[in-house]
Amino acid sequence: MDTAGLLLSAVGTVAGVVSAYLAYVAVRHQLSRRRHRPVPPVPPPAPAPSAQGSARYDVFVSYGREDADWVRSFAARLRDKGLNVAYDEVVSRPGGIRVHTVETAIREAAHGLLVFSPASMNSGWVRQEYAALMQPSIESGRLFIPVVLGDVELPEFAATRYFADFRGLGDGSGHDGVYERRVDEIARALRDR
């Protein structure tokens, strides 16, 4: 290698080292500035909409098709307690798209309730509604009430909640008022949130 080539090689190496050093200094300076900047506080999660606030419904009820008669009677009793109850049959309109209608009702409900029964545990549709109800319960504190209607094991997240046990109570007739007391407990919990 001749002297000119050697000189160019040395200059190129020095230029590479200098530019790497300058890049390092610039990055270090940026990081140092970030460390000394106050970190803005993380805003608290938005409160769940309340029945008196912007929610259109007090509660959305999810259930398996086979439990529709029980849910109609149950929802009527909640309405008698002054609650605005939504479930697929209430919010559906001819020509509407089911997934959009139910999704909107869940979003516009202050709280969620899922009827756990053998029918609902085997429904893919109810599993989707469960996810849509559980997520805002975890993230923003919306009330989620599991209602146990049959012999079922609650999924892990639902099992973290106290549930309303309606097993063996049918439609409430002939059970010494246990059914009505449970409906009252749910209505009170929904109103108090």
Order of alpha helices (4+ residues) and beta strands (2+ residues): alpha-beta-alpha-beta-alpha-alpha-beta-alpha-alpha-beta-beta-alpha
